[in-house]
Amino acid sequence: MRDFDNMTVILLAAGQGTRMKSPLPKVLHPISGEPMIYRIIRTIQSLGDAEIRVVVGHGKELVSRVVDGLGVTCLIQEKQLGTGDAVRVAMEPPTDGDVLVLNGDHPLITADDLSKIVREFKSSDVGMGVVTCELGEPGSFGRIVRDSYGTVQAIVEAKDATDVALKIKEVNTGIYVASSDIFKKYLPQIQSTNAQNEYYLTDVVELMRTDQKEILGIKANRNVAFGVNSQMELAMANKEIYRKKVDTLLENGVIVLDPETTYVEDEVEVGSGAVLYPGVFLRGKTQIGALTVIEPNCMIIQSTIGDSCEIKAGSYIEKSEVGERSVLGPYARLRPETKIGKECKIGNFVELKKVDFGDKSKASHLTYLGDAEVGEDTNIGCGTITCNYREDKKKYKTKIGSGVFVGSDTQFIAPVEIGDGALIGSGSTITKNVPKDALAVARGRQIVKEGWATRFTGKK
């Protein structure tokens, strides 16, 4: 049985996050390309079949929509009356077994962290564990007070702490694990007799100590305590996660020229010997082949790049495939549903959308191809356009065969088909199908009127 099977996890996500100064609910701010809360839910689910209850409040409709379909239950805290009240909301309907309480704004917590916490609690005989860590500068964190035996005696809030207590480096991370019976017994006893008129979950510790119940202090890594409460902290969390991913790539033989300016999301895979230049951003389920070079300032989203490719500076690739040994850019753009074959050349300022581009074909510069098929070993000249959007507001397809030579400044008025081996003269507007091995030229006839230029310029 996995660590989290038959557990209930309460994820606190009701806070407004006023310090974020953003209309977006705090837990929906992006961490490595996905909402913060989604990252935490995915981490929990990797550990077992836990029931996840998300307490929502501020922005509850939007938060509920984002987590819909993730296998969680949303419970509404109508008024934000503190963590104790939030857990009380989450405990209705009642649950049995062990309960883990997490914060929805702690994105740096890992599966290993959570597994260690739960295992340590389950191996003990106590009813509740408080997750702690040691910080060099504890700041506003609540301090953990232990007795001579190491047992947790109290959690003292920084604003209420004495000078002696403020010197304590061990702090409360806001994460708790307990048997459901503990919460059922003590949550109803919490009072809101404080300046904020809120119900604090930390009061459960005091109530348990009054009943001479033991509380386990579970020490964790300091990243567990890192909560996002401002845009600065959000940026710090993103930097930490991106750097960890890049460190993993480096360990696996990827060449990253500047790890501090290279951004790679969690699900990206990069083959050994690949080279990532500064400013590269790899997103989603992207796969980069071995020995592929990606030059500065390239954005690649949900795409597959084959082995030994060269993606030159400033290129943008989204939901596309690129075959091995192909060269793209600089400043090429592949839009969704584009498939580039092997040993192709897509040059500077070439844009492709929903194109199947055959092996060894070339479009070297200043071209737009949309809704098109291009065969193998075909050359697309500079300035070529497939005019796929017609007056009936529908899109049509252009099919260009293998071994075709398309002269510069050609327009294909879709739907149209060009046979294998055909030649298209430069400056042509092609409105009809072109047979195999045919030459097609469609230009207006050139007329020369000698001496007429002086009539307009006045020069002799």
N, C-alpha and C positions, 0 to 999 in steps of 0.2 A: 504494500500500500504506500502511495506517495505521501509526502509530508502534510499536504493540505487536504487530503481526502477527508470528507465528513466534518470539515471545519466551516465556521461561518466567519467571513471577513467583512468588517464594517469599514467602509471607506468614507471619510468625512469630506464632503465637497460642497458644503452649503455657504461657505464664507463669501463675502463680497470682494475682498481683496482691494480695499480702497487705495492702498499704497501703490497698486499697479497703475492707477490713473488711466484705466482703459474701460471701454464699454463692454469688453469681452469678459465673461466670468473667468476668474483666476485659473481654475483647473482646465480651461480650454486653451490657454496660451500654449504655443507650440514648443515642444522639446524635440529636437532632432527630427523635425518634419511631421510630428503627429501631436495631437492634443495631450497635454501633460497627463490627464487622467487615463487616457487610453494606454499610455505606456505602463502605468502602474497596474492597471487591470490585466494587461497581457503578462506582466511579470508574475502576478498572483496565479493566473491560470496555468502557467508553465509548471507549477509545483503540485498540481493535483486538482481534484474535482471539488473545489470549495464553493460554498454558496456566497456570492458577493452581494452585499447590500450597500448601495450608494445613497448617502444622505444628501439630498439636494435642497437648496433654498434660493439664494440669489441666482437669477438666471436659470431657474429650474427647468423651464420649458426647453431652452436651448441645450442645457447639459443633458437632459433626458433624451433628446433627439440624438445627440452625438453618441451616447452609450447604448442606444437602442440596437438590438441585434448582437450585442456582445455577451449575452447570457447573464446579465446582472439584473437586479431588482432595484428600482429607485423608490426611495421613501422621502416624503417632503417634510422638512422642518419649517413650519410656517413662519416662525419668528426665530431669529438667531439668538438663542438664549444660552449659549455656551456648549462646550463639548459634552458635558454630562447630559444635557437635554438632547443633544444630537444622538448619542448612543441609546438613550431611552427611546427615542423615536425608532431607531433601527432595531430595537429588541421587540418590536411589535410587528408581526406576530412573534411569539416567543420561539426561541430556538434551543436545542439541546447541544451538548458537546462543548468544545472549546471555541472561544471567540477571540479573534485578532482585530484590534482597532488600529487603523492606519490613517494617515493624512493624505488627502488628494493632491497636496502641493509639495510632496517630497519625491521628486523625480529621480534622484540619484540612488535610491535604494535598489539593490539588486536581488536576484533570486537567491544567491548565496547568503546574503544578509538575512532574508526572510526565513530561509530554511534553518539557519543557525538559531535564530530566535525561537522558532517553534520547537525545534528539537531540544533545546536547553530547557524550555518550559515543560515539555512533556516528560523529560527525564527527572523532573523534580516532583516533590510531593506537595507543593504549595498551590494555593488557589488562584494567585495572580502574579504576573511578572510585569515589571516596568522596564522598558528598554532605555538604556542610558549610554552615554559616551563621554569621553573626556575631551575638553576643548581648552586650548591655551588661553583663549579670551572668551569666557562663557557669556559675557554680556547680559542680555535680558532673559536668558534661559533659567528655568527653575532649577535649583540646586538639589542634589540627592544627598540626604543625610543618612549615614549608616551607623550602626552600633559597632562595638568592638568585635563582634562576630561576623561583620560584613553584611548583616541583614538590613534592608531598607527600613528606616524609621519614619522618614517624612520626605515630602517634596516641598521645598521652601521657595516661593516665588521671589524673584530678584528684588522686587519693590518692597517686599516684607522682610528681606534677609538682614541679619546683623552683619557687622564687618567681618566677623569670623566666618559666617556662612558664605559670604561673598567670595572668600578665598578658595572655596571648594571648586574644583575643576570638573567634577562629574556632574552632568546635567541630564535633565529629563528630555527625551526626544519627542514626547507626545505619542509614543507607540506603546500599546498595552496588549497583553494576552492574558486571558483568564477563562476559567470555567464559566459557562453560562449561569450556573447557580449563583456565583459571586455577583454578577451584574443584576440578576433578578432580585437578590436580597438587598443590595446596597444602593442601587440607583434610585429607588423610591425615597431613600433617606436623605439624599443630597438636598441641601438648602441653598437658596440664592441670597444669603445674608452677606453680601459684599457690595462694594461701591458700584459695580457694574450690573448688579441684580441678575447675575448669570449663574448657571449650574456648572460647576467645574468637575471634570472627571477625576482630577487629582484628589478631590475630597473622599473618593472611595478608599484611597490609601489610609487616610486619617481614620475613617470609620472602621476599617479592618484592624488597624493597630489598637483602637479602643477595645475591640473584641479579642485582642491578642492573637490575631491571625498574622501569619508570616507572609511577607511580600518579597518576591525574588527580584533582585536587580540583575538584568541581563545586559552585559556590556557589548556594545556593537561598534562598528567602524564609524568614524566621524561623519562620513557622507550620509549616514542614516538620519542625522539631525538636520541636514541642510534642507530648509524650506524656502520656497519661492514666494516672496512677499513684495517684490518690487521688480521693475524692469531691469535694474542692474543685476539682481540675483537671478533673474531669468537668463540674462546673457551669460552669467557665470556658469549656470547649470548647462547651458548649451555648449559652451566652450569645453567644459569638463567631459561631456559625453562624446562630442566630436573627437576630442584628443584621445580618449580611450579607444575609440574605433580605429583611429589612425595608428595608434600604438600596436594594436592587434595586427593590422596590415603589415606594419614594419617587421613584426616578428615572423610573419609568413612570407617574407621575401619580396614585398612590394617596395619600390623605390619612391619615397615621398620626399621631394626636395625641400619643402618647408612645412612641417607638420602643423605649425601654428596657423597657417593660412590655407589649409586643405580641409574640406568639409565632406564627410562621408557618413551617410545615415546607416542605421543598424543592419538593415536587410541587404545592403550592397555586398556583392562578392567581387573580389579583384584577384586575378591570377598572378602568380609569382613572376617577377621580372618586369611587370608593368611599371610605367613611370608616370607619376602624378606631379604636375607642375603646380606652383602657387596659384591660388584662386580657383582651383577645380572644385566643383560642387557635384557630388553624386547622390542621387535621391532614389527612394523607393526600392523596388526589387530589381535594381540594375545589376548587370553582370558584365564585368570587364575582363577580356581574355588575357592570357599570358603574353608578355612582351609588347603589349600595346602601350603607346605613348599618348598621353593626353596633355596638351599644352595649356598655358595659362588661361584662366577665365572661361573655361568651358562648363556648361550646365548640361548634365545628362540625367534624364528622369525616366524611370521605369523602362529601361532599354537594355538591349543586349549588344555588346560590341565584341566581335570575334578576336582571335589571337593575331598579334603582330599588325594591328591597325595603327594608323596615325591620325589623331584627332587634333587638328591645328587650332591655334588660339581663337577664342571668341565664339566657338561653335555652340549651337543649342540643339539638343537632341531629345525628343520626347516620345515615349511609347513606340520606339522603332527598333529595327534590327539592322546590324551592320556586319557583313561577312568578313572573314579573315583577310588580312593583307590589303584592306581598303584604306584610302586616304580621304579625309574630309577636311574642308576648310582651307584657309582661315575664314571665319565668319559664315559658315554654312549653317543652314537650319533644316532639321528633319522634323516634320510635324507627325502627329499620330498616324499609325497604320502604314508606315513606310518601311519597306524592306529592301536593303541594299545587298547585292550579291558579293561574291568574292572578287578581290583585286579590282575594285571599282575606284573611280576618281570623281569626287563631288567637290568642286572648287569653291573659290571665294564668292560670297553673296549668291549662292544657289539655294533655293528653297524648294523642298519637296513635301507634298502632302498626299498621303494615301497612294503611294507609288510602289510598284514592284519593279525594281531596277536590276537588270540581269548582270551576270558575271562579266567582268572586264569592260563594262561600259563606262562612258565618261560624260560628265557635264561639268566642264572646267570652270565656268564663271558666268555670273549675271543671268541666271535662268530660273524660271518658275515652272515646275511640273506638278500638276494636281490631278488626282483621279486618273492615273495613267499606269500602263504597263510598258516597260522598255525591255527588249530582248537582250541577248548577249552580244558583247563586242560592238556596241552601237555608240556613235559619237554624237552628242547633242551640242550644237554650236552656241556661241555666246548670244544672249538675248532671246533665247527660245521661250515661248509661252504656250502652255496648253490652256486654251480658253474653255474651261470646264463648266462655267456658270452661264446658263442661257437666259434668253428673254422670258421664258416660262418659269423662271426662278427655280429650276431644277439643275442638278449637276450631272454631267455626262462624261463618258470615259474616252480617253485617247489610247490606242494601242499601236505601239511602234515595234516593229519586228527586230530580228537579230541582224547584225552587220549593216545597219542603216547609217547613212551619213546625213545629218541634219545641218544645213548651213545656218550661219548666224542670222539673228533677227527674224526667225520663223514663228508664225503663229499657227497652231492647230485648233480649228474650230470644232470642238467635240459635239457629237460622237464622230470619230473618224479613225480609220485603220490604215497603217502603213506597212506594206509587205516587206519581207526579208530582203536585204541587199539594195533597197531603194536609195535614191539620191534626192535630197530636197534642196533646191536652190536657195541661196541666201535671200532674205527679204520676202519670202513667200508667205502668203496667207492660204493655208490648205483647208479647204472646205469639203473635199471629196476624198474617198478612199484612193490610195495609191497602190497599184499592183506590185508584186515581187519584181525586183531588179529594174524598176522603172525610174525615170527621171521626172520629177515634178517641179515646175517653176510656175509661180502664180504672182506676177508683179504687174503693175501698171506700165504701159509702154513709155519709154523715155523720149521726151521731145526736147530738141535743142533749137533755140531761137537766137542766132548770132546777133550781137550788138544790143540786145534788149536790156542787159544789165545797166547800161549807162542811162537808160530812160528812167530808172528808179534811183540810181545813186547820184546822177548828175556829173559823174566823172567821165573824162575822155581818155 
